[in-house]
Amino acid sequence: MALRKLYPALRPYSTGFLTADDIHTVYWEQSGNPDGVPILMLHGGPGAGATPDHRRFFDPSFYRIIVFDQRGSGRSEPLGEIANNTPAHLVADIEKLRQHLRIGKWHVFGGSWGATLAMLYAADHADACASLILRSICLMTKPEIDWFVYGTRTVFPEVWERFARFIPEVERGDLLEAYWHRLHGHDDAARTAAALQWVAYESACATLYPQFQTMITDDQRRQAVAMARIETHYYKNHIVPEAESLMRKIETFRHVPAVIIHGRYDMITPLKTAHELHKLWPEADYVIVPDGGHSALDPAIRDRLVAATDNARSIR
């Protein structure tokens, strides 16, 4: 059987900016069917921003597709800003957007950090969630972040060595701190150089077959800096302690129909976390993609995600 493709490219029928607070303005858009069933797409990162392809996981004749750029990301302003940028702020932004768009319930779709954010939102606003479609589970724990910074060298040693060699040897004992120092310093050249290394490392490990992202335009470089700044900000300051783990909050959203989709060969967010989540939340459908990595655009992952959004059309 042929793998499902993304739905055809489409343009938003409405866009806007939501004032989140006295610092942040959040970009949002709607596409698909204005009278359709609302579905919210949460991008990853944190800080990656949304892309036109993110609209294409959903049947545009059925869904009212809502996409937004989280604080400091994509088209939201100010780009790369970390002040007032916490998980709690992002959850509040989602709920403010739902009320702004006068939506009762919506399906919530998110991968990687987007899956974390979807569950954080569901923990506080389960009654607003028609269903959850979750890819590449990450719960923002220290072991998961340590894996991202160091563990991938067991599978991508040459990629990790390039990532580590950018940092002087004396600082390599704490690569996250070393990158954070450069990305949040005042030297523009050092910040951009560190961001390009950070994003290249992540993108090379994200797909089943390694792909090295080339960022040559000024806009690509600005987006890379924003993503790397926000990711290191979250990884340094917003690690979730065991006592506050989402694993302990499942009861608040256990009743929400959900599907967990995770690639067997995900090297950014290894399968172990999804497996532990599944054991505590067996009511959620659990799909291990045997030939998938981390990226939503890996063909086999894409196939399962489109199938999940198609299946969710039967949920009211």
PATORLUM-412808 format. One line per 5 residues: their letters; for each residue x, y, z of N, C-alpha, C. Coordinates in steps of 0.2 Angstrom, whole numbers, plus 5000, padded with zeros to 4 digits. Layout:
! PATORLUM-412808
A) X:Y:Z:X:Y:Z:X:Y:Z ~ ...
//
This chain:
! PATORLUM-412808
MALRK) 5004:4994:5000:5000:5000:5000:5004:5006:5000 ~ 5003:5011:4996:5007:5017:4995:5006:5021:5002 ~ 5011:5025:5004:5011:5029:5010:5007:5035:5008 ~ 5003:5037:5013:4999:5043:5012:5004:5049:5011 ~ 5002:5054:5007:5005:5060:5006:5002:5066:5010
LYPAL) 5005:5071:5011:5002:5077:5013:4996:5080:5009 ~ 4992:5083:5012:4987:5086:5008:4990:5092:5004 ~ 4987:5094:4998:4990:5099:4994:4991:5106:4998 ~ 4996:5109:4995:4998:5116:4998:4991:5120:4998 ~ 4991:5124:5003:4985:5129:5003:4987:5135:5007
RPYST) 4984:5141:5006:4985:5147:5009:4980:5149:5015 ~ 4982:5152:5020:4977:5154:5025:4972:5159:5022 ~ 4966:5158:5025:4960:5162:5023:4960:5168:5028 ~ 4963:5168:5034:4964:5173:5038:4970:5173:5043 ~ 4973:5178:5044:4979:5179:5048:4978:5184:5053
GFLTA) 4982:5184:5059:4982:5190:5063:4987:5189:5068 ~ 4988:5194:5073:4993:5194:5078:4989:5195:5085 ~ 4990:5191:5089:4987:5191:5096:4992:5194:5101 ~ 4990:5200:5104:4994:5203:5110:4994:5198:5116 ~ 5000:5195:5117:5000:5190:5123:5001:5194:5129
DDIHT) 5006:5199:5129:5007:5203:5135:5011:5209:5133 ~ 5014:5213:5137:5017:5219:5135:5023:5218:5131 ~ 5026:5212:5131:5032:5210:5127:5030:5207:5120 ~ 5026:5202:5121:5025:5197:5115:5019:5198:5111 ~ 5019:5197:5105:5014:5197:5100:5014:5191:5096
VYWEQ) 5009:5187:5096:5009:5180:5093:5005:5180:5086 ~ 5009:5177:5081:5006:5176:5075:5001:5170:5075 ~ 4995:5171:5071:4991:5165:5070:4988:5165:5063 ~ 4986:5160:5061:4982:5159:5055:4977:5154:5055 ~ 4973:5154:5050:4968:5149:5049:4967:5147:5041
SGNPD) 4967:5141:5040:4966:5139:5033:4961:5133:5033 ~ 4960:5130:5027:4955:5125:5026:4948:5127:5026 ~ 4943:5124:5029:4936:5125:5029:4934:5130:5035 ~ 4932:5136:5033:4930:5141:5039:4925:5138:5043 ~ 4921:5134:5041:4915:5131:5044:4917:5124:5047
GVPIL) 4923:5122:5046:4925:5115:5048:4926:5114:5055 ~ 4928:5108:5057:4930:5106:5064:4937:5109:5065 ~ 4937:5113:5071:4944:5116:5072:4949:5111:5074 ~ 4955:5112:5072:4961:5108:5074:4967:5113:5075 ~ 4970:5112:5080:4976:5116:5082:4983:5112:5080
MLHGG) 4987:5116:5077:4994:5113:5076:4999:5116:5080 ~ 5003:5112:5084:5008:5115:5089:5015:5113:5086 ~ 5019:5118:5084:5025:5116:5082:5030:5114:5087 ~ 5036:5112:5085:5041:5109:5090:5046:5114:5091 ~ 5052:5112:5094:5057:5116:5096:5059:5114:5103
PGAGA) 5058:5119:5107:5054:5125:5107:5057:5130:5102 ~ 5053:5134:5099:5056:5139:5095:5057:5138:5088 ~ 5055:5133:5085:5056:5131:5078:5051:5135:5074 ~ 5045:5137:5076:5041:5141:5072:5037:5136:5067 ~ 5031:5138:5064:5027:5134:5060:5030:5136:5052
TPDHR) 5028:5131:5048:5030:5131:5041:5023:5130:5037 ~ 5023:5132:5030:5017:5130:5026:5015:5123:5026 ~ 5020:5119:5027:5019:5111:5027:5015:5109:5033 ~ 5015:5113:5038:5011:5111:5044:5004:5111:5043 ~ 5001:5115:5038:4994:5115:5036:4992:5109:5033
RFFDP) 4997:5105:5030:4995:5100:5025:4994:5093:5028 ~ 4994:5092:5035:4993:5086:5038:4985:5085:5039 ~ 4981:5090:5037:4974:5090:5039:4970:5090:5032 ~ 4964:5087:5032:4960:5087:5027:4957:5094:5026 ~ 4958:5098:5021:4956:5105:5021:4949:5106:5020
SFYRI) 4945:5101:5017:4938:5101:5016:4934:5100:5023 ~ 4938:5097:5028:4934:5095:5034:4936:5099:5040 ~ 4943:5101:5040:4945:5105:5046:4946:5112:5045 ~ 4945:5116:5050:4947:5123:5051:4954:5123:5054 ~ 4959:5124:5051:4966:5122:5053:4969:5129:5056
IVFDQ) 4970:5128:5062:4973:5134:5066:4981:5132:5067 ~ 4985:5137:5065:4992:5136:5066:4994:5143:5069 ~ 4999:5143:5074:5002:5149:5077:5009:5148:5078 ~ 5013:5153:5079:5020:5153:5081:5020:5155:5088 ~ 5023:5151:5092:5024:5152:5099:5028:5158:5100
RGSGR) 5028:5160:5106:5032:5166:5108:5039:5166:5106 ~ 5041:5171:5103:5048:5172:5100:5050:5168:5094 ~ 5045:5164:5091:5046:5160:5086:5043:5162:5079 ~ 5046:5160:5074:5043:5161:5067:5041:5169:5066 ~ 5035:5170:5065:5032:5177:5063:5030:5181:5070
SEPLG) 5030:5177:5075:5029:5181:5082:5034:5186:5083 ~ 5033:5191:5087:5037:5196:5089:5038:5197:5096 ~ 5044:5199:5099:5050:5200:5096:5053:5193:5095 ~ 5056:5192:5089:5059:5185:5087:5065:5184:5092 ~ 5065:5178:5095:5070:5175:5099:5070:5178:5106
EIANN) 5064:5181:5108:5064:5184:5115:5062:5178:5120 ~ 5066:5178:5125:5065:5173:5130:5062:5176:5137 ~ 5062:5182:5137:5058:5185:5143:5051:5183:5143 ~ 5048:5182:5148:5041:5180:5148:5039:5174:5144 ~ 5044:5169:5143:5043:5164:5138:5044:5157:5142
TPAHL) 5039:5155:5145:5039:5149:5149:5033:5144:5146 ~ 5034:5138:5148:5028:5133:5147:5021:5136:5149 ~ 5021:5139:5155:5014:5142:5157:5012:5147:5153 ~ 5017:5152:5151:5015:5157:5146:5012:5154:5139 ~ 5015:5149:5137:5013:5146:5130:5006:5143:5131
VADIE) 5005:5139:5137:4998:5137:5138:4993:5142:5138 ~ 4994:5147:5142:4990:5153:5142:4988:5156:5135 ~ 4993:5156:5131:4993:5159:5124:4988:5155:5120 ~ 4988:5148:5121:4984:5144:5117:4977:5145:5119 ~ 4976:5145:5126:4969:5146:5128:4966:5153:5126
KLRQH) 4970:5158:5126:4968:5165:5124:4967:5165:5117 ~ 4970:5161:5113:4969:5161:5105:4962:5157:5104 ~ 4961:5152:5108:4955:5148:5107:4949:5153:5109 ~ 4949:5157:5114:4944:5161:5116:4943:5167:5110 ~ 4949:5169:5108:4949:5175:5103:4946:5172:5096
LRIGK) 4947:5166:5095:4944:5163:5089:4937:5160:5090 ~ 4934:5161:5096:4928:5159:5098:4927:5151:5096 ~ 4931:5147:5098:4931:5140:5097:4929:5137:5104 ~ 4924:5132:5103:4923:5128:5109:4928:5123:5111 ~ 4928:5117:5106:4933:5112:5107:4937:5112:5101
WHVFG) 4943:5110:5101:4947:5109:5095:4951:5102:5096 ~ 4953:5099:5091:4958:5094:5091:4965:5097:5092 ~ 4969:5094:5095:4976:5097:5096:4981:5092:5094 ~ 4985:5094:5089:4990:5090:5086:4997:5093:5087 ~ 5002:5089:5090:5008:5092:5091:5014:5086:5091
GSWGA) 5020:5088:5089:5025:5083:5089:5031:5086:5093 ~ 5035:5082:5096:5041:5083:5100:5039:5088:5105 ~ 5042:5094:5105:5040:5099:5110:5033:5101:5109 ~ 5030:5101:5103:5023:5102:5102:5019:5097:5106 ~ 5021:5091:5106:5017:5086:5110:5017:5087:5117
TLAML) 5023:5089:5120:5024:5091:5127:5019:5097:5128 ~ 5019:5102:5124:5014:5108:5125:5007:5106:5125 ~ 5005:5101:5120:4999:5099:5119:4996:5095:5126 ~ 5001:5091:5129:4999:5088:5135:4998:5093:5141 ~ 5003:5098:5141:5003:5103:5146:4996:5107:5146
YAADH) 4994:5108:5139:4988:5112:5138:4982:5107:5141 ~ 4982:5101:5139:4977:5096:5140:4976:5096:5148 ~ 4982:5096:5151:4981:5095:5159:4978:5101:5162 ~ 4978:5107:5159:4974:5112:5162:4967:5114:5158 ~ 4966:5111:5152:4960:5113:5148:4958:5107:5145
ADACA) 4957:5101:5148:4955:5095:5145:4948:5096:5142 ~ 4944:5100:5144:4937:5101:5142:4937:5104:5135 ~ 4943:5108:5133:4943:5111:5127:4946:5106:5121 ~ 4948:5100:5123:4952:5096:5119:4947:5090:5116 ~ 4945:5090:5110:4941:5085:5107:4946:5079:5106
SLILR) 4952:5079:5104:4957:5074:5104:4964:5076:5104 ~ 4968:5072:5106:4976:5074:5105:4979:5069:5100 ~ 4983:5072:5096:4987:5068:5091:4994:5070:5093 ~ 4998:5065:5095:5005:5067:5098:5010:5063:5095 ~ 5015:5066:5093:5021:5063:5089:5027:5064:5093
SICLM) 5031:5059:5093:5038:5060:5096:5038:5063:5103 ~ 5036:5059:5108:5035:5061:5115:5041:5063:5118 ~ 5041:5069:5121:5046:5072:5125:5043:5075:5131 ~ 5045:5074:5137:5042:5076:5143:5047:5082:5146 ~ 5052:5084:5143:5057:5089:5145:5060:5087:5152
TKPEI) 5062:5081:5153:5066:5079:5159:5073:5079:5157 ~ 5077:5079:5163:5084:5080:5162:5087:5074:5158 ~ 5085:5068:5159:5088:5062:5155:5087:5063:5147 ~ 5081:5066:5146:5080:5067:5139:5084:5073:5136 ~ 5085:5078:5139:5089:5083:5137:5097:5081:5137
DWFVY) 5099:5077:5142:5106:5074:5142:5107:5070:5136 ~ 5102:5066:5134:5102:5062:5128:5103:5066:5122 ~ 5099:5072:5121:5100:5076:5115:5107:5079:5115 ~ 5110:5081:5120:5116:5085:5120:5122:5080:5120 ~ 5121:5074:5123:5127:5069:5123:5125:5062:5120
GTRTV) 5119:5060:5121:5118:5053:5119:5118:5051:5112 ~ 5116:5056:5108:5116:5055:5100:5123:5053:5098 ~ 5128:5054:5101:5135:5052:5098:5135:5045:5098 ~ 5131:5041:5101:5132:5033:5100:5129:5031:5093 ~ 5125:5035:5090:5122:5034:5084:5125:5038:5078
FPEVW) 5126:5045:5080:5129:5050:5075:5135:5052:5078 ~ 5140:5048:5078:5147:5051:5082:5150:5056:5078 ~ 5150:5056:5071:5153:5061:5067:5149:5068:5067 ~ 5143:5067:5068:5138:5073:5069:5140:5076:5075 ~ 5140:5072:5081:5141:5075:5087:5148:5078:5088
ERFAR) 5153:5075:5085:5160:5077:5086:5160:5084:5083 ~ 5157:5085:5077:5157:5092:5074:5153:5097:5079 ~ 5148:5095:5082:5144:5099:5086:5148:5101:5092 ~ 5152:5096:5095:5156:5097:5101:5162:5101:5099 ~ 5165:5100:5094:5172:5103:5092:5171:5111:5091
FIPEV) 5165:5113:5090:5164:5120:5090:5165:5124:5096 ~ 5165:5120:5102:5166:5123:5108:5173:5121:5110 ~ 5177:5126:5113:5184:5124:5116:5184:5118:5120 ~ 5189:5114:5120:5189:5108:5124:5188:5109:5131 ~ 5191:5115:5134:5190:5116:5141:5183:5117:5143
ERGDL) 5178:5118:5139:5171:5119:5140:5167:5113:5138 ~ 5169:5108:5136:5165:5103:5133:5162:5098:5138 ~ 5164:5099:5145:5161:5095:5150:5153:5097:5151 ~ 5151:5103:5148:5144:5105:5149:5143:5109:5142 ~ 5141:5105:5137:5140:5108:5131:5134:5113:5131
LEAYW) 5129:5111:5134:5123:5115:5135:5124:5122:5137 ~ 5128:5122:5143:5130:5129:5146:5134:5133:5141 ~ 5139:5129:5138:5143:5133:5133:5140:5136:5127 ~ 5135:5132:5124:5131:5135:5119:5126:5140:5122 ~ 5123:5139:5127:5119:5144:5130:5123:5151:5131
HRLHG) 5129:5151:5134:5133:5157:5135:5134:5160:5128 ~ 5135:5157:5123:5136:5160:5116:5130:5163:5113 ~ 5124:5159:5114:5118:5161:5111:5115:5167:5115 ~ 5116:5168:5121:5113:5173:5125:5118:5178:5127 ~ 5124:5178:5123:5129:5184:5124:5127:5190:5120
HDDAA) 5132:5194:5120:5131:5201:5116:5135:5201:5109 ~ 5138:5196:5108:5142:5195:5102:5138:5192:5096 ~ 5136:5196:5092:5132:5194:5086:5135:5189:5082 ~ 5141:5189:5080:5144:5184:5076:5145:5178:5080 ~ 5147:5178:5086:5147:5172:5090:5140:5168:5091
RTAAA) 5135:5172:5092:5128:5170:5093:5126:5166:5086 ~ 5127:5169:5081:5125:5166:5074:5129:5160:5073 ~ 5135:5160:5074:5139:5154:5073:5137:5148:5077 ~ 5136:5150:5084:5133:5144:5088:5126:5142:5086 ~ 5122:5146:5084:5115:5144:5082:5116:5140:5076
LQWVA) 5120:5141:5071:5120:5137:5065:5123:5130:5066 ~ 5128:5130:5071:5130:5123:5073:5125:5119:5077 ~ 5121:5123:5081:5116:5120:5085:5110:5117:5081 ~ 5108:5121:5076:5102:5119:5072:5105:5113:5067 ~ 5111:5114:5064:5113:5109:5060:5114:5102:5063
YESAC) 5116:5102:5070:5116:5096:5073:5110:5093:5074 ~ 5105:5097:5076:5098:5094:5077:5095:5092:5071 ~ 5096:5095:5066:5093:5093:5059:5096:5087:5057 ~ 5102:5086:5058:5106:5080:5055:5103:5074:5059 ~ 5101:5074:5065:5099:5069:5069:5091:5067:5069
ATLYP) 5088:5072:5065:5080:5072:5066:5077:5067:5061 ~ 5080:5066:5055:5077:5061:5050:5080:5054:5050 ~ 5077:5050:5048:5079:5043:5047:5086:5042:5043 ~ 5086:5046:5038:5092:5047:5034:5095:5054:5035 ~ 5101:5054:5038:5103:5061:5040:5103:5066:5034
QFQTM) 5101:5072:5036:5100:5078:5031:5104:5084:5034 ~ 5108:5087:5031:5111:5093:5034:5108:5099:5031 ~ 5106:5103:5036:5102:5109:5034:5107:5115:5032 ~ 5106:5118:5027:5110:5124:5025:5106:5130:5026 ~ 5109:5135:5029:5106:5141:5031:5110:5146:5028
ITDDQ) 5107:5149:5022:5112:5154:5019:5108:5161:5018 ~ 5102:5162:5019:5099:5168:5019:5099:5171:5026 ~ 5098:5178:5026:5098:5182:5032:5092:5179:5036 ~ 5086:5178:5033:5081:5176:5037:5082:5169:5040 ~ 5085:5165:5036:5086:5158:5039:5091:5158:5045
RRQAV) 5095:5163:5045:5100:5164:5050:5097:5167:5056 ~ 5092:5171:5055:5089:5174:5061:5084:5169:5064 ~ 5081:5165:5060:5077:5160:5063:5081:5155:5066 ~ 5087:5153:5064:5091:5148:5067:5093:5151:5074 ~ 5095:5157:5074:5097:5160:5081:5091:5160:5086
AMARI) 5085:5162:5083:5079:5162:5088:5078:5155:5090 ~ 5078:5150:5086:5076:5143:5088:5082:5141:5093 ~ 5088:5142:5092:5093:5140:5096:5093:5143:5103 ~ 5091:5150:5103:5091:5153:5109:5085:5151:5113 ~ 5079:5150:5110:5074:5148:5114:5075:5140:5117
ETHYY) 5077:5136:5112:5078:5129:5114:5083:5129:5120 ~ 5089:5132:5120:5094:5132:5126:5091:5135:5132 ~ 5087:5140:5131:5083:5144:5137:5079:5139:5140 ~ 5075:5135:5136:5070:5130:5139:5074:5124:5142 ~ 5079:5122:5139:5083:5116:5141:5087:5118:5148
KNHIV) 5089:5124:5148:5093:5126:5154:5088:5128:5160 ~ 5082:5131:5158:5078:5134:5164:5072:5131:5165 ~ 5069:5126:5161:5063:5123:5161:5063:5116:5161 ~ 5068:5113:5163:5068:5105:5164:5062:5104:5169 ~ 5058:5099:5168:5053:5097:5172:5055:5092:5177
PEAES) 5055:5094:5184:5057:5089:5189:5052:5083:5190 ~ 5054:5078:5193:5050:5072:5193:5044:5073:5197 ~ 5044:5077:5202:5038:5079:5206:5032:5082:5201 ~ 5034:5085:5196:5030:5089:5192:5029:5086:5185 ~ 5031:5080:5184:5031:5076:5178:5024:5076:5175
LMRKI) 5023:5076:5168:5017:5075:5165:5014:5068:5166 ~ 5019:5063:5168:5017:5057:5170:5012:5057:5176 ~ 5013:5062:5180:5009:5062:5186:5002:5066:5185 ~ 5001:5069:5179:4995:5073:5177:4991:5069:5172 ~ 4992:5063:5171:4988:5060:5166:4981:5059:5167
ETFRH) 4979:5059:5174:4972:5058:5176:4968:5064:5174 ~ 4971:5070:5173:4967:5076:5171:4965:5075:5164 ~ 4968:5071:5160:4966:5071:5153:4966:5064:5150 ~ 4966:5059:5154:4965:5052:5152:4959:5051:5148 ~ 4954:5054:5149:4948:5053:5145:4948:5056:5138
VPAVI) 4952:5060:5137:4953:5063:5130:4955:5058:5125 ~ 4951:5057:5120:4954:5052:5114:4961:5054:5112 ~ 4965:5050:5111:4972:5052:5109:4975:5046:5106 ~ 4980:5048:5102:4985:5043:5098:4992:5046:5099 ~ 4996:5041:5101:5003:5042:5102:5007:5039:5096
IHGRY) 5011:5043:5092:5014:5041:5086:5022:5042:5087 ~ 5026:5037:5087:5033:5038:5088:5037:5033:5084 ~ 5042:5036:5081:5047:5032:5077:5051:5028:5081 ~ 5052:5021:5078:5057:5017:5082:5064:5020:5082 ~ 5066:5023:5077:5073:5026:5076:5073:5033:5077
DMITP) 5069:5036:5082:5069:5043:5084:5075:5044:5088 ~ 5080:5048:5085:5086:5049:5089:5086:5056:5093 ~ 5081:5060:5092:5080:5066:5096:5076:5065:5102 ~ 5071:5061:5102:5067:5060:5108:5066:5052:5107 ~ 5070:5048:5110:5070:5041:5110:5063:5038:5112
LKTAH) 5062:5032:5110:5055:5029:5111:5054:5027:5118 ~ 5059:5027:5122:5058:5025:5129:5053:5029:5133 ~ 5053:5035:5132:5048:5040:5135:5041:5038:5133 ~ 5040:5037:5126:5033:5036:5124:5031:5029:5126 ~ 5035:5024:5127:5033:5018:5130:5031:5018:5137
ELHKL) 5035:5022:5141:5033:5023:5148:5026:5027:5148 ~ 5025:5032:5144:5019:5035:5144:5013:5030:5142 ~ 5014:5026:5137:5009:5021:5135:5007:5017:5141 ~ 5012:5015:5145:5010:5010:5150:5006:5013:5155 ~ 5007:5020:5156:5003:5023:5161:4996:5026:5158
WPEAD) 4996:5026:5152:4990:5029:5148:4988:5024:5142 ~ 4986:5018:5144:4984:5013:5139:4978:5014:5135 ~ 4974:5019:5137:4968:5021:5134:4970:5024:5127 ~ 4975:5028:5127:4978:5031:5121:4980:5026:5116 ~ 4978:5027:5109:4981:5022:5104:4989:5023:5104
YVIVP) 4992:5018:5103:5000:5019:5103:5002:5015:5096 ~ 5006:5020:5092:5008:5017:5086:5016:5018:5086 ~ 5020:5013:5086:5027:5013:5085:5028:5012:5077 ~ 5031:5017:5074:5032:5017:5067:5039:5013:5066 ~ 5039:5007:5063:5045:5004:5063:5051:5006:5058
DGGHS) 5049:5011:5054:5054:5014:5049:5054:5021:5049 ~ 5053:5024:5055:5052:5031:5056:5058:5034:5061 ~ 5059:5040:5060:5064:5043:5064:5060:5049:5068 ~ 5063:5055:5069:5060:5060:5073:5055:5064:5069 ~ 5057:5066:5063:5054:5071:5059:5047:5069:5057
ALDPA) 5042:5074:5057:5035:5073:5055:5035:5071:5047 ~ 5041:5073:5044:5041:5073:5036:5044:5066:5034 ~ 5047:5062:5039:5049:5056:5037:5043:5052:5034 ~ 5044:5049:5028:5038:5046:5024:5033:5042:5029 ~ 5036:5038:5033:5032:5033:5037:5028:5037:5042
IRDRL) 5032:5042:5045:5029:5046:5051:5023:5050:5048 ~ 5025:5053:5042:5020:5057:5039:5013:5053:5037 ~ 5014:5047:5035:5009:5042:5033:5004:5041:5040 ~ 5007:5040:5045:5003:5039:5051:5000:5045:5054 ~ 5003:5051:5053:5000:5057:5056:4994:5059:5051
VAATD) 4995:5058:5045:4989:5060:5041:4983:5055:5042 ~ 4985:5048:5043:4980:5043:5045:4976:5045:5051 ~ 4980:5048:5056:4978:5050:5063:4973:5055:5062 ~ 4975:5061:5058:4970:5066:5057:4964:5064:5053 ~ 4965:5060:5049:4959:5057:5045:4954:5053:5050
NARSI) 4957:5049:5054:4953:5045:5059:4949:5050:5064 ~ 4953:5055:5066:4950:5060:5070:4943:5063:5068 ~ 4942:5063:5061:4936:5066:5059:4930:5063:5062 ~ 4930:5057:5064:4925:5053:5067:4923:5055:5074 ~ 4928:5059:5077:4927:5061:5084:4924:5068:5085
R) 4919:5068:5089:4915:5074:5090:4916:5077:5097
//
